[in-house]
Amino acid sequence: MSSTNKVAVVVLNYRGIKDTLACVDSLREQTYKKFHIVLVENGSHDGSAEKLQALESDDVTVICNDKNLGFAGGVNTGIRWAIANQFDSIALFNNDAVADPKWLASLVDARGRYKQVGVVTALFLDEDGERIDSTGDWYSTWGLPFPRNRGDKKSDSPDEEFVFGASGGSSLYSTKMFREIGLFDEDFFAYYEDVDVSFRAQLAGWKVIFTPKAIAYHKQGATSKKIPGIAVEKTFQNLPLLFKKNVPLGLIFPIGIRFVFAYCMMFANAVKRGRGKYALKGWLLSIFYTPRAIWQRIGIQRSKKVSTSYIKSMLWHDLPPDQTGLRKLRKLLTGKVLK
């Protein structure tokens, strides 16, 4: 297959065939035509595979996984196919989202205008198009990542700018970058695996940019709701792994001391809300995966091409906006609002 100037758009389906079909319909309306859709059926075992295979054509490839490999493993299936078929860029798009007709054209245009851009992320709106789901991701000096501008009005969207991280649900990635830094970390399964890729990209000297011209609409949480407790479990598993793999040595102590405090408070809150068993499982899994994370860290930090001060300049220097409980506790303990 000739893939010159073409983009592979990877869409992952897990028990969401109705959403996936609507997603594919929106992709077929794209003004940018040099792309190929890669549908990955991620072990749903609910009849989705047969319905997706009916879509297979010259412009659509369907790959079926025997089991649910999570977001990371699922999209890696599609990314590996795209790399093997020599696509220059790979877009990831959530199956519970629909794309504006100029979504892909805007992503491709932004990537072409900037040197060393490895990832372009879109303006992700809620399904009504009134509020922002994300304009990329932040990583805070408390070791807690979060979506940029979540909950803000669409009219308050920032201009095109370099950002720390990209949403794995609506972004365009350089194949060359994936070859250099590796794919999504399958130990994460789901949650923060996109922040991990962005962090590794930043450390390796690649840039991430947000463009408000690429617009998509997201039915937030449609997939995660199918697996009870998954969000809590993977949050407590992956936050420590993200920190251990990527935070440069010069930032280990200032971020680490805040992170330990925040993590313990979040754990206590999970117990209070009756979700302690999921938090405990996540914490134990983080311990289990730590040796591999430390081994990965050695390679990541050895190949670091930017200064620690640059990474520090890209961080959010406060608690995430939604951490209201931690903010109140911090103020109570210190008597003032510290960053």
VMD Tcl script that draws the C-alpha trace (Angstrom):
set ca {
  {0.00 0.00 0.00}
  {1.31 3.42 -0.92}
  {1.28 5.72 2.12}
  {3.02 8.82 0.75}
  {1.72 11.91 2.57}
  {-0.94 9.82 4.25}
  {-2.06 9.68 7.87}
  {-3.28 6.60 9.69}
  {-6.20 7.43 12.00}
  {-6.43 4.81 14.76}
  {-9.82 4.32 16.43}
  {-10.16 1.88 19.34}
  {-13.46 0.10 19.99}
  {-14.39 -1.60 23.25}
  {-18.08 -2.39 23.66}
  {-19.05 0.87 22.04}
  {-20.02 -0.08 18.49}
  {-22.79 2.54 18.20}
  {-20.36 5.34 19.12}
  {-17.68 3.87 16.86}
  {-19.95 3.86 13.81}
  {-20.83 7.54 14.40}
  {-17.13 8.28 14.84}
  {-16.25 6.62 11.53}
  {-19.02 8.55 9.77}
  {-17.47 11.82 10.95}
  {-14.02 10.75 9.75}
  {-15.40 9.98 6.31}
  {-16.49 13.63 6.05}
  {-12.96 15.00 6.54}
  {-11.80 17.64 4.07}
  {-8.30 16.15 4.25}
  {-8.43 13.01 2.15}
  {-4.98 11.44 2.40}
  {-5.67 9.21 5.35}
  {-6.49 5.63 6.21}
  {-8.75 4.53 9.07}
  {-7.46 1.75 11.32}
  {-10.23 0.28 13.48}
  {-8.96 -1.78 16.41}
  {-11.55 -4.05 18.02}
  {-10.22 -4.49 21.55}
  {-11.65 -7.81 22.69}
  {-15.29 -6.76 23.15}
  {-16.72 -10.22 22.30}
  {-20.15 -8.66 21.83}
  {-20.56 -8.90 18.07}
  {-18.61 -5.70 17.41}
  {-15.93 -7.48 15.39}
  {-18.38 -8.64 12.74}
  {-19.94 -5.18 12.43}
  {-16.55 -3.51 12.12}
  {-15.26 -6.03 9.59}
  {-18.20 -5.11 7.38}
  {-16.61 -1.63 7.12}
  {-13.29 -2.94 5.78}
  {-12.37 -1.37 2.45}
  {-9.47 0.22 0.58}
  {-9.55 3.07 3.12}
  {-10.43 1.11 6.25}
  {-8.44 -1.65 7.96}
  {-9.92 -3.63 10.85}
  {-7.69 -5.36 13.41}
  {-9.21 -7.56 16.12}
  {-7.51 -8.22 19.45}
  {-8.45 -11.41 21.30}
  {-8.66 -9.59 24.63}
  {-8.97 -6.09 26.04}
  {-5.44 -4.66 26.01}
  {-6.53 -1.35 27.49}
  {-6.15 1.96 25.70}
  {-2.36 1.71 25.58}
  {-2.17 -1.82 24.21}
  {-5.14 -1.30 21.93}
  {-3.85 1.80 20.17}
  {-0.36 0.29 20.01}
  {-1.88 -2.44 17.83}
  {-2.94 0.21 15.34}
  {0.26 2.24 15.68}
  {2.41 -0.81 14.93}
  {0.34 -1.51 11.81}
  {0.78 2.12 10.68}
  {4.53 2.06 11.30}
  {4.88 -1.23 9.40}
  {2.99 0.35 6.49}
  {5.26 3.40 6.56}
  {2.74 6.11 7.39}
  {4.35 9.45 8.18}
  {1.84 10.44 10.88}
  {-0.59 8.64 13.14}
  {-3.71 10.26 14.57}
  {-5.48 8.80 17.58}
  {-9.18 9.46 17.90}
  {-11.58 8.31 20.60}
  {-14.43 6.13 19.37}
  {-16.83 8.13 21.58}
  {-16.02 11.34 19.72}
  {-16.97 12.91 16.41}
  {-14.70 15.13 14.34}
  {-15.36 18.47 12.72}
  {-14.79 18.15 8.95}
  {-11.57 20.21 9.17}
  {-10.21 18.35 12.23}
  {-7.55 16.32 10.46}
  {-6.60 19.02 7.94}
  {-5.96 21.43 10.82}
  {-3.80 18.93 12.69}
  {-1.72 18.18 9.59}
  {-1.36 21.88 8.80}
  {-0.13 22.73 12.31}
  {2.41 19.92 12.32}
  {3.82 21.08 9.01}
  {4.39 24.66 10.20}
  {6.65 23.91 13.16}
  {10.07 22.31 13.41}
  {10.50 19.49 15.92}
  {6.77 19.18 16.59}
  {6.11 15.55 17.44}
  {2.50 15.90 18.52}
  {-0.39 18.21 17.64}
  {-3.43 18.18 19.91}
  {-6.93 19.41 19.14}
  {-9.65 21.49 20.74}
  {-11.67 18.73 22.38}
  {-15.16 19.94 23.30}
  {-17.99 18.22 25.16}
  {-20.59 16.55 22.99}
  {-22.75 19.70 23.00}
  {-19.83 21.84 21.86}
  {-20.38 24.38 24.65}
  {-17.61 23.50 27.11}
  {-14.00 22.43 26.69}
  {-13.02 18.84 27.47}
  {-9.33 19.57 26.93}
  {-6.81 21.64 24.99}
  {-4.02 19.21 25.80}
  {-2.56 18.27 29.19}
  {-0.61 19.87 32.02}
  {1.77 18.16 34.42}
  {1.82 19.98 37.75}
  {4.61 20.55 40.25}
  {2.54 18.30 42.54}
  {3.06 15.34 40.21}
  {-0.60 15.42 39.16}
  {-1.50 15.75 35.47}
  {-4.79 17.22 34.33}
  {-6.57 18.40 31.14}
  {-6.00 22.01 30.12}
  {-9.05 24.30 30.20}
  {-11.51 21.55 31.18}
  {-14.92 23.05 31.86}
  {-14.11 26.43 30.31}
  {-16.39 27.92 27.70}
  {-15.52 27.22 24.07}
  {-15.10 30.97 23.56}
  {-12.31 30.95 26.17}
  {-10.15 28.52 24.22}
  {-6.52 29.65 24.05}
  {-4.76 30.47 20.80}
  {-2.39 28.07 19.08}
  {0.56 27.49 21.41}
  {3.12 25.00 22.64}
  {1.86 22.91 25.54}
  {3.19 20.22 27.84}
  {1.05 17.30 26.71}
  {-1.52 16.06 24.21}
  {-4.77 14.19 24.70}
  {-4.56 10.64 23.36}
  {-8.17 10.98 22.29}
  {-7.70 13.59 19.57}
  {-4.10 14.17 18.49}
  {-1.67 13.67 15.63}
  {1.68 11.97 16.32}
  {4.88 11.79 14.32}
  {5.84 8.25 13.33}
  {9.49 9.29 13.55}
  {8.92 10.36 17.15}
  {7.34 7.02 18.06}
  {10.33 5.22 16.55}
  {12.63 7.32 18.76}
  {10.84 7.35 22.12}
  {8.73 4.19 21.90}
  {4.99 3.63 21.87}
  {2.42 3.89 24.67}
  {3.44 2.10 27.87}
  {1.20 -0.97 28.08}
  {1.83 -1.33 31.82}
  {-0.40 1.72 32.22}
  {-3.32 -0.05 30.48}
  {-5.36 3.18 30.58}
  {-5.17 6.66 32.17}
  {-2.16 8.97 31.89}
  {-0.50 6.86 29.20}
  {-0.85 9.89 26.90}
  {0.82 12.15 29.48}
  {3.64 9.61 29.71}
  {4.19 9.75 25.93}
  {4.14 13.55 25.99}
  {6.61 13.66 28.91}
  {8.98 11.31 27.09}
  {8.60 13.40 23.93}
  {9.44 16.62 25.79}
  {12.51 15.04 27.40}
  {13.69 13.83 23.98}
  {13.44 17.34 22.52}
  {10.14 17.03 20.67}
  {7.50 19.76 20.94}
  {3.77 19.43 21.54}
  {1.44 22.06 20.13}
  {-2.25 22.83 20.57}
  {-4.32 24.18 17.69}
  {-7.86 25.48 18.24}
  {-8.66 25.01 14.54}
  {-8.83 21.21 14.93}
  {-12.17 20.61 16.67}
  {-13.77 17.40 17.92}
  {-16.68 16.60 20.22}
  {-16.28 14.05 23.01}
  {-18.77 12.00 24.99}
  {-16.58 12.03 28.11}
  {-16.26 8.79 30.09}
  {-18.38 6.66 27.75}
  {-15.78 3.87 27.66}
  {-14.48 3.95 31.25}
  {-18.00 3.58 32.63}
  {-18.07 0.04 31.19}
  {-15.42 -1.15 33.70}
  {-16.36 -0.36 37.35}
  {-13.51 1.08 39.43}
  {-11.06 1.26 36.53}
  {-10.52 5.02 36.82}
  {-9.62 4.85 40.53}
  {-7.44 1.75 40.17}
  {-5.42 3.06 37.23}
  {-5.06 6.52 38.75}
  {-3.34 5.07 41.81}
  {-1.30 2.68 39.70}
  {-0.11 5.08 37.05}
  {0.57 8.35 38.85}
  {3.63 6.90 40.66}
  {4.85 5.20 37.47}
  {4.56 8.46 35.53}
  {6.59 10.24 38.20}
  {9.27 7.54 38.53}
  {9.87 7.22 34.79}
  {9.95 10.83 33.72}
  {10.61 13.49 36.37}
  {14.22 14.69 35.92}
  {16.65 14.28 38.81}
  {16.71 18.01 39.58}
  {12.94 18.03 40.15}
  {12.63 14.72 42.02}
  {12.64 16.25 45.51}
  {10.46 19.38 45.05}
  {7.83 17.49 43.04}
  {8.22 14.25 44.97}
  {7.53 15.67 48.43}
  {4.35 17.32 47.18}
  {3.33 14.22 45.25}
  {3.64 11.89 48.25}
  {1.45 14.22 50.31}
  {-1.15 14.57 47.53}
  {-1.18 10.83 46.81}
  {-1.77 9.96 50.47}
  {-4.59 12.49 50.74}
  {-6.18 11.19 47.55}
  {-5.93 7.64 48.89}
  {-7.65 8.64 52.12}
  {-10.39 10.32 50.12}
  {-10.89 7.19 48.01}
  {-11.30 5.12 51.18}
  {-13.77 7.68 52.55}
  {-15.85 7.41 49.35}
  {-15.96 3.61 49.50}
  {-13.42 3.10 46.71}
  {-10.55 1.99 48.89}
  {-10.28 -1.50 47.36}
  {-9.70 -0.02 43.91}
  {-7.15 2.47 45.26}
  {-5.34 -0.29 47.16}
  {-5.18 -2.50 44.08}
  {-3.80 0.38 42.07}
  {-1.13 1.14 44.66}
  {-0.06 -2.52 44.80}
  {0.13 -2.64 41.01}
  {2.31 0.47 41.02}
  {4.73 -1.34 43.33}
  {4.66 -4.40 41.07}
  {5.53 -2.35 37.97}
  {8.12 -0.12 39.68}
  {11.21 -2.22 38.77}
  {10.32 -2.00 35.09}
  {9.56 1.73 35.42}
  {12.98 2.34 36.99}
  {14.66 0.38 34.20}
  {12.77 2.48 31.64}
  {13.73 5.64 33.52}
  {17.42 4.91 33.01}
  {17.00 4.92 29.24}
  {14.64 7.91 29.21}
  {16.90 10.12 31.32}
  {20.09 9.05 29.51}
  {18.60 10.15 26.18}
  {17.29 13.46 27.62}
  {18.02 16.31 25.19}
  {16.56 19.30 27.03}
  {17.49 21.04 30.25}
  {15.69 20.45 33.53}
  {14.93 24.18 33.63}
  {13.08 23.83 30.31}
  {10.95 21.00 31.70}
  {10.26 23.10 34.80}
  {9.13 25.99 32.59}
  {6.54 23.74 30.92}
  {4.91 22.65 34.19}
  {1.80 23.95 35.97}
  {3.18 25.53 39.15}
  {0.29 24.80 41.47}
  {-2.23 22.12 42.35}
  {-4.63 21.19 39.53}
  {-7.73 23.44 39.60}
  {-10.05 20.56 40.48}
  {-8.10 19.61 43.64}
  {-10.28 21.77 45.89}
  {-9.90 19.49 48.91}
  {-6.11 19.57 48.76}
  {-6.20 23.33 48.33}
  {-8.28 23.74 51.49}
  {-6.04 21.38 53.45}
  {-2.90 23.14 52.25}
  {-4.28 26.50 53.31}
  {-5.29 25.08 56.72}
  {-1.80 23.63 57.31}
  {0.21 26.59 56.07}
  {-2.06 29.51 56.75}
  {-1.55 30.78 53.23}
  {-1.98 29.66 49.65}
  {1.36 28.18 48.65}
  {2.38 27.02 45.20}
}
mol new
graphics top color blue
foreach p $ca { graphics top sphere $p radius 0.5 }
foreach p [lrange $ca 0 end-1] q [lrange $ca 1 end] { graphics top cylinder $p $q radius 0.2 }
display resetview
